Amino acid sequence: MNLKKELSVINAMEPIVIQLFEEQYLKERTLACGCDKCQLDILLLTLNQLPPRYTSSQAGEAYIKALYLNPQLQSDILKVLTQSVKVIEDNPSHP
């Protein structure tokens, strides 16, 4: 299989997780440490624990985002996100 450089692969979970993170933690300012490194660590840890939802088009990304408007699916992501916040707050990668 030849993959051309024009092909793009999108993990549609990234914007979903980022949006929930911003709404639940950044706007509320509830993080023990809000530095960029801790924020990135939280996002990465969360994304590594969730199944990726890959697509190659904006239409596919919109479809996946629409699926995650389901309150139960959002709750599932928020649970993993909350666990990640706890792990990073208890073990920050900086002094």
DSSP file (Angstrom, degrees, kcal/mol; ACC not computed):
  #  RESIDUE AA STRUCTURE BP1 BP2  ACC     N-H-->O    O-->H-N    N-H-->O    O-->H-N    TCO  KAPPA ALPHA  PHI   PSI    X-CA   Y-CA   Z-CA
    1    1 A M              0   0    0      0, 0.0     2,-0.7     0, 0.0     0, 0.0   0.000 360.0 360.0 360.0 126.4    0.0    0.0    0.0
    2    2 A N        -     0   0    0      0, 0.0     2,-0.6     0, 0.0     0, 0.0  -0.864 360.0-158.9 -97.8 117.5    1.4    3.4   -1.0
    3    3 A L        -     0   0    0     -2,-0.7     2,-0.2     2,-0.0     0, 0.0  -0.856  11.9-144.1 -96.2 122.3    0.4    6.2    1.3
    4    4 A K    >   -     0   0    0     -2,-0.6     3,-1.4     1,-0.1     0, 0.0  -0.506  19.9-119.6 -82.4 153.6    0.7    9.5   -0.3
    5    5 A K  T 3  S+     0   0    0      1,-0.3    -1,-0.1    -2,-0.2    -2,-0.0   0.718 110.6  66.2 -65.6 -19.7    1.8   12.5    1.7
    6    6 A E  T 3  S+     0   0    0      2,-0.1    -1,-0.3     0, 0.0     2,-0.2   0.705  80.1  98.3 -75.3 -18.4   -1.5   14.2    1.0
    7    7 A L    <   -     0   0    0     -3,-1.4     2,-0.4     1,-0.0    -4,-0.0  -0.477  58.7-163.8 -71.5 137.1   -3.4   11.6    3.0
    8    8 A S        -     0   0    0     48,-0.3     2,-0.5    -2,-0.2    -2,-0.1  -0.964   9.7-156.2-123.3 142.8   -4.2   12.7    6.5
    9    9 A V        -     0   0    0     -2,-0.4     2,-0.5    45,-0.0    47,-0.2  -0.970  13.1-164.8-116.6 128.5   -5.3   10.6    9.4
   10   10 A I  E     -A   55   0A   0     45,-3.3    45,-2.2    -2,-0.5     2,-1.0  -0.948  17.9-148.9-118.5 129.4   -7.3   12.2   12.1
   11   11 A N  E >   -A   54   0A   0     -2,-0.5     3,-1.8    43,-0.2    43,-0.2  -0.850  14.6-163.3 -91.4 102.3   -7.9   10.8   15.6
   12   12 A A  T 3> S+     0   0    0     41,-2.7     4,-0.9    -2,-1.0    -1,-0.1   0.627  80.7  72.8 -65.8 -12.5  -11.3   12.4   16.2
   13   13 A M  H 3> S+     0   0    0     40,-0.2     4,-3.0     1,-0.2     5,-0.3   0.803  83.1  71.6 -69.9 -27.5  -11.0   11.7   19.9
   14   14 A E  H <> S+     0   0    0     -3,-1.8     4,-2.7     1,-0.2     5,-0.2   0.952 101.0  39.0 -57.2 -56.0   -8.4   14.5   20.2
   15   15 A P  H  > S+     0   0    0      0, 0.0     4,-2.3     0, 0.0    -1,-0.2   0.846 115.9  54.1 -65.9 -28.7  -10.8   17.4   19.8
   16   16 A I  H  X S+     0   0    0     -4,-0.9     4,-2.2     2,-0.2    -2,-0.2   0.948 112.6  42.1 -66.3 -47.6  -13.5   15.7   21.8
   17   17 A V  H  X S+     0   0    0     -4,-3.0     4,-2.6     2,-0.2     5,-0.2   0.908 114.4  51.6 -65.6 -42.7  -11.1   15.2   24.8
   18   18 A I  H  X S+     0   0    0     -4,-2.7     4,-2.7    -5,-0.3    -1,-0.2   0.918 109.8  49.6 -61.6 -43.4   -9.6   18.7   24.5
   19   19 A Q  H  X S+     0   0    0     -4,-2.3     4,-2.5    -5,-0.2    -1,-0.2   0.930 112.9  45.9 -62.8 -45.2  -13.1   20.3   24.5
   20   20 A L  H  X S+     0   0    0     -4,-2.2     4,-2.8     2,-0.2     5,-0.3   0.902 112.6  51.8 -63.9 -39.8  -14.2   18.3   27.6
   21   21 A F  H  X>S+     0   0    0     -4,-2.6     4,-2.5     2,-0.2     5,-1.6   0.934 111.9  45.9 -60.9 -47.1  -10.9   19.1   29.3
   22   22 A E  I  <>S+     0   0    0     -4,-2.7     5,-2.5     3,-0.2     6,-0.3   0.919 116.8  44.4 -63.3 -43.6  -11.3   22.9   28.6
   23   23 A E  I  <5S+     0   0    0     -4,-2.5    -2,-0.2    -5,-0.2    -1,-0.2   0.900 122.8  34.3 -68.4 -41.2  -14.9   22.9   29.7
   24   24 A Q  I  <5S+     0   0    0     -4,-2.8    -2,-0.2    -5,-0.2    -3,-0.2   0.783 134.9  13.0 -89.4 -28.6  -14.5   20.9   32.8
   25   25 A Y  I  X>S+     0   0    0     -4,-2.5     5,-1.5    -5,-0.3     4,-0.9   0.783 122.9  45.9-119.6 -43.6  -11.1   21.9   34.1
   26   26 A L  I  4<S+     0   0    0     -5,-1.6     3,-0.3     2,-0.2    -3,-0.2   0.932 115.9  44.0 -75.2 -43.8   -9.6   24.9   32.4
   27   27 A K  T  4<S+     0   0    0     -5,-2.5    -1,-0.2     1,-0.2    -4,-0.1   0.863 119.3  44.3 -66.6 -34.4  -12.7   27.1   32.6
   28   28 A E  T  45S-     0   0    0     -6,-0.3    -1,-0.2    -5,-0.1    -2,-0.2   0.607  99.7-140.0 -84.4 -12.9  -13.3   26.1   36.1
   29   29 A R  T  <5 +     0   0    0     -4,-0.9    -3,-0.2    -3,-0.3    -4,-0.1   0.923  53.0 141.8  52.8  50.9   -9.6   26.5   37.1
   30   30 A T      < +     0   0    0     -5,-1.5     2,-0.2    -6,-0.1    -4,-0.1   0.383  27.4 112.7-103.2   3.1   -9.7   23.4   39.2
   31   31 A L        -     0   0    0     -6,-0.5     3,-0.2     1,-0.1     8,-0.0  -0.540  63.9-141.1 -78.8 141.7   -6.3   22.0   38.4
   32   32 A A  S    S+     0   0    0      1,-0.3     2,-0.4    -2,-0.2    -1,-0.1   0.891  98.9  19.9 -64.7 -38.8   -3.7   21.9   41.1
   33   33 A C        -     0   0    0      2,-0.1    -1,-0.3     1,-0.0    -3,-0.1  -0.985  65.3-175.7-132.2 122.3   -1.1   22.9   38.5
   34   34 A G        +     0   0    0     -2,-0.4    -1,-0.0    -3,-0.2    -2,-0.0   0.136  36.5 135.6-103.6  19.8   -2.3   24.5   35.3
   35   35 A C     >  -     0   0    0      1,-0.1     4,-2.4     4,-0.0     5,-0.2  -0.233  68.5-110.6 -66.7 160.0    1.1   24.7   33.5
   36   36 A D  H  > S+     0   0    0      1,-0.2     4,-2.6     2,-0.2     5,-0.2   0.863 116.1  55.0 -59.7 -38.4    1.3   23.7   29.8
   37   37 A K  H  > S+     0   0    0      2,-0.2     4,-2.5     1,-0.2    -1,-0.2   0.933 110.3  44.5 -63.7 -47.0    3.3   20.5   30.7
   38   38 A C  H  > S+     0   0    0      2,-0.2     4,-2.4     1,-0.2    -1,-0.2   0.904 113.1  51.6 -65.1 -41.1    0.7   19.2   33.1
   39   39 A Q  H  X S+     0   0    0     -4,-2.4     4,-2.2     2,-0.2    -2,-0.2   0.936 112.2  45.9 -60.7 -45.9   -2.1   20.0   30.8
   40   40 A L  H  X S+     0   0    0     -4,-2.6     4,-2.8     1,-0.2     5,-0.2   0.907 111.2  52.6 -63.8 -42.0   -0.4   18.2   27.9
   41   41 A D  H  X S+     0   0    0     -4,-2.5     4,-2.6     1,-0.2     5,-0.2   0.899 109.3  50.0 -60.1 -40.9    0.4   15.2   30.2
   42   42 A I  H  X S+     0   0    0     -4,-2.4     4,-2.3     2,-0.2    -2,-0.2   0.937 112.6  46.3 -63.3 -46.8   -3.3   15.0   31.2
   43   43 A L  H  X S+     0   0    0     -4,-2.2     4,-2.7     2,-0.2    -2,-0.2   0.923 114.4  47.3 -62.4 -44.7   -4.4   15.1   27.6
   44   44 A L  H  X S+     0   0    0     -4,-2.8     4,-2.2     2,-0.2    -2,-0.2   0.918 112.0  49.1 -65.1 -43.9   -1.9   12.5   26.5
   45   45 A L  H  X S+     0   0    0     -4,-2.6     4,-0.8    -5,-0.2    -1,-0.2   0.915 113.2  48.2 -61.6 -42.5   -2.6   10.1   29.3
   46   46 A T  H >X S+     0   0    0     -4,-2.3     3,-1.0    -5,-0.2     4,-1.0   0.948 111.8  48.2 -62.4 -49.8   -6.4   10.4   28.6
   47   47 A L  H 3< S+     0   0    0     -4,-2.7     3,-0.4     1,-0.3    -1,-0.2   0.843 107.7  56.1 -63.0 -33.4   -6.0    9.8   24.9
   48   48 A N  H 3< S+     0   0    0     -4,-2.2    -1,-0.3     1,-0.2    -2,-0.2   0.716 109.0  47.7 -71.1 -19.0   -3.7    6.8   25.5
   49   49 A Q  H << S+     0   0    0     -3,-1.0    -1,-0.2    -4,-0.8    -2,-0.2   0.613 102.7  73.0 -95.4 -14.0   -6.4    5.2   27.7
   50   50 A L  S  < S-     0   0    0     -4,-1.0   -37,-0.0    -3,-0.4    27,-0.0  -0.732  91.8-104.6-100.1 148.9   -9.3    5.8   25.2
   51   51 A P        -     0   0    0      0, 0.0    -2,-0.1     0, 0.0    -3,-0.0  -0.536  41.9-117.6 -68.8 134.0   -9.8    3.9   22.0
   52   52 A P        -     0   0    0      0, 0.0     2,-0.5     0, 0.0   -41,-0.1  -0.370  16.0-151.4 -69.8 153.4   -8.8    6.0   19.0
   53   53 A R        -     0   0    0     -2,-0.0   -41,-2.7     2,-0.0   -40,-0.2  -0.817  22.4-167.2-125.2  87.9  -11.5    6.9   16.5
   54   54 A Y  E     +A   11   0A   0     -2,-0.5     2,-0.3   -43,-0.2   -43,-0.2  -0.505  15.5 160.0 -84.0 145.1   -9.6    7.4   13.3
   55   55 A T  E     -A   10   0A   0    -45,-2.2   -45,-3.3    -2,-0.2     3,-0.0  -0.941  34.0-146.1-149.2 168.5  -10.9    9.0   10.1
   56   56 A S  S    S+     0   0    0     -2,-0.3     2,-0.3   -47,-0.2   -48,-0.3   0.288  76.5  54.4-122.1   8.4   -9.5   10.6    7.0
   57   57 A S  S  > S-     0   0    0    -47,-0.1     4,-2.0     1,-0.1     5,-0.1  -0.945  77.0-121.1-140.9 161.2  -12.1   13.3    6.3
   58   58 A Q  H  > S+     0   0    0     -2,-0.3     4,-2.5     2,-0.2     5,-0.2   0.839 115.3  56.6 -68.2 -32.3  -13.8   16.2    8.0
   59   59 A A  H  > S+     0   0    0      2,-0.2     4,-2.1     1,-0.2    -1,-0.2   0.910 107.9  47.4 -64.9 -41.4  -17.1   14.4    7.3
   60   60 A G  H  > S+     0   0    0      2,-0.2     4,-2.3     1,-0.2    -2,-0.2   0.890 111.5  50.8 -65.4 -39.5  -15.9   11.4    9.2
   61   61 A E  H  X S+     0   0    0     -4,-2.0     4,-2.5     1,-0.2    -2,-0.2   0.913 109.9  49.7 -64.5 -42.5  -14.7   13.6   12.0
   62   62 A A  H  X S+     0   0    0     -4,-2.5     4,-2.2     1,-0.2    -2,-0.2   0.889 109.8  51.9 -63.4 -38.8  -18.0   15.3   12.2
   63   63 A Y  H  X S+     0   0    0     -4,-2.1     4,-1.8     2,-0.2    -2,-0.2   0.926 111.1  46.4 -63.2 -45.3  -19.8   12.0   12.3
   64   64 A I  H  X S+     0   0    0     -4,-2.3     4,-1.6     1,-0.2    -2,-0.2   0.912 111.5  51.4 -65.4 -42.3  -17.7   10.7   15.2
   65   65 A K  H  < S+     0   0    0     -4,-2.5    -1,-0.2     1,-0.2    -2,-0.2   0.892 107.4  53.9 -61.0 -38.8  -18.1   14.0   17.1
   66   66 A A  H >< S+     0   0    0     -4,-2.2     3,-1.5     1,-0.2    -1,-0.2   0.884 104.9  54.5 -63.6 -38.0  -21.9   13.7   16.7
   67   67 A L  H >< S+     0   0    0     -4,-1.8     3,-1.4     1,-0.3    -1,-0.2   0.881 103.7  56.5 -60.0 -37.6  -21.7   10.2   18.2
   68   68 A Y  T 3< S+     0   0    0     -4,-1.6    -1,-0.3     1,-0.3    -2,-0.2   0.286  81.2  84.2 -85.4  12.1  -20.0   11.6   21.2
   69   69 A L  T <   +     0   0    0     -3,-1.5    -1,-0.3     4,-0.1    -2,-0.2   0.599  65.9 109.8 -78.7 -12.9  -22.8   14.1   21.9
   70   70 A N  S <> S-     0   0    0     -3,-1.4     4,-2.2    -4,-0.2     3,-0.3  -0.474  74.3-137.4 -61.5 123.9  -24.4   11.1   23.7
   71   71 A P  H  > S+     0   0    0      0, 0.0     4,-2.3     0, 0.0    -1,-0.1   0.838 101.1  54.3 -57.0 -35.5  -24.3   11.9   27.4
   72   72 A Q  H  > S+     0   0    0      2,-0.2     4,-2.1     1,-0.2     5,-0.1   0.915 109.2  46.9 -66.5 -42.0  -23.1    8.4   28.4
   73   73 A L  H  > S+     0   0    0     -3,-0.3     4,-2.0     2,-0.2    -1,-0.2   0.889 112.7  49.9 -67.3 -38.4  -20.2    8.5   26.0
   74   74 A Q  H  X S+     0   0    0     -4,-2.2     4,-2.7     1,-0.2    -2,-0.2   0.899 109.7  51.9 -64.5 -39.5  -19.2   11.9   27.3
   75   75 A S  H  X S+     0   0    0     -4,-2.3     4,-2.1    -5,-0.2    -2,-0.2   0.889 107.2  52.7 -63.3 -39.8  -19.5   10.6   30.8
   76   76 A D  H  X S+     0   0    0     -4,-2.1     4,-1.7     2,-0.2    -1,-0.2   0.917 112.0  45.0 -62.3 -43.4  -17.2    7.7   29.9
   77   77 A I  H  X S+     0   0    0     -4,-2.0     4,-2.7     1,-0.2    -2,-0.2   0.915 111.2  53.2 -66.2 -42.9  -14.6   10.1   28.5
   78   78 A L  H  X S+     0   0    0     -4,-2.7     4,-2.6     1,-0.2    -1,-0.2   0.856 105.6  54.9 -62.1 -35.5  -14.9   12.5   31.5
   79   79 A K  H  X S+     0   0    0     -4,-2.1     4,-1.9     2,-0.2    -1,-0.2   0.936 111.4  43.2 -62.7 -46.7  -14.3    9.5   33.9
   80   80 A V  H  X S+     0   0    0     -4,-1.7     4,-2.2     2,-0.2    -2,-0.2   0.902 113.9  52.2 -65.8 -40.8  -11.0    8.7   32.1
   81   81 A L  H  X S+     0   0    0     -4,-2.7     4,-2.3     1,-0.2    -2,-0.2   0.910 108.7  49.9 -61.5 -43.4  -10.1   12.4   32.0
   82   82 A T  H  X S+     0   0    0     -4,-2.6     4,-2.0     1,-0.2    -1,-0.2   0.887 109.9  50.7 -63.6 -40.2  -10.7   12.8   35.8
   83   83 A Q  H  X S+     0   0    0     -4,-1.9     4,-2.2     2,-0.2    -1,-0.2   0.899 110.2  50.5 -63.5 -40.2   -8.6    9.7   36.5
   84   84 A S  H  X S+     0   0    0     -4,-2.2     4,-2.6     2,-0.2     5,-0.3   0.896 107.3  53.1 -65.6 -40.6   -5.8   11.2   34.4
   85   85 A V  H  X S+     0   0    0     -4,-2.3     4,-2.7     1,-0.2     5,-0.2   0.929 109.9  48.9 -58.8 -45.2   -6.0   14.6   36.2
   86   86 A K  H  X S+     0   0    0     -4,-2.0     4,-2.2     2,-0.2    -2,-0.2   0.918 111.2  49.2 -61.5 -45.0   -5.6   12.7   39.5
   87   87 A V  H  X S+     0   0    0     -4,-2.2     4,-1.5     1,-0.2    -2,-0.2   0.936 115.1  43.3 -61.8 -47.1   -2.6   10.8   38.3
   88   88 A I  H  < S+     0   0    0     -4,-2.6    -2,-0.2     1,-0.2    -1,-0.2   0.885 113.1  51.6 -70.0 -37.9   -0.8   13.8   36.9
   89   89 A E  H  < S+     0   0    0     -4,-2.7    -1,-0.2    -5,-0.3    -2,-0.2   0.883 114.1  44.3 -65.3 -35.9   -1.6   16.0   40.0
   90   90 A D  H  < S+     0   0    0     -4,-2.2    -1,-0.2     1,-0.2    -2,-0.2   0.741 129.3  26.5 -77.3 -22.8   -0.2   13.2   42.2
   91   91 A N  S  < S-     0   0    0     -4,-1.5    -1,-0.2    -5,-0.2    -2,-0.2  -0.468  77.8-178.1-139.2  63.8    2.8   12.7   40.0
   92   92 A P        -     0   0    0      0, 0.0    -3,-0.1     0, 0.0    -4,-0.0  -0.299  32.3-128.6 -64.9 151.5    3.7   15.9   38.1
   93   93 A S  S    S+     0   0    0      2,-0.0    -5,-0.0    -5,-0.0   -56,-0.0   0.180  89.9  55.9 -88.3  20.6    6.7   15.6   35.7
   94   94 A H              0   0    0    -56,-0.0     0, 0.0     0, 0.0     0, 0.0  -0.950 360.0 360.0-142.0 162.0    8.2   18.7   37.2
   95   95 A P              0   0    0      0, 0.0    -2,-0.0     0, 0.0     0, 0.0   0.505 360.0 360.0 -70.0 360.0    9.2   19.8   40.7
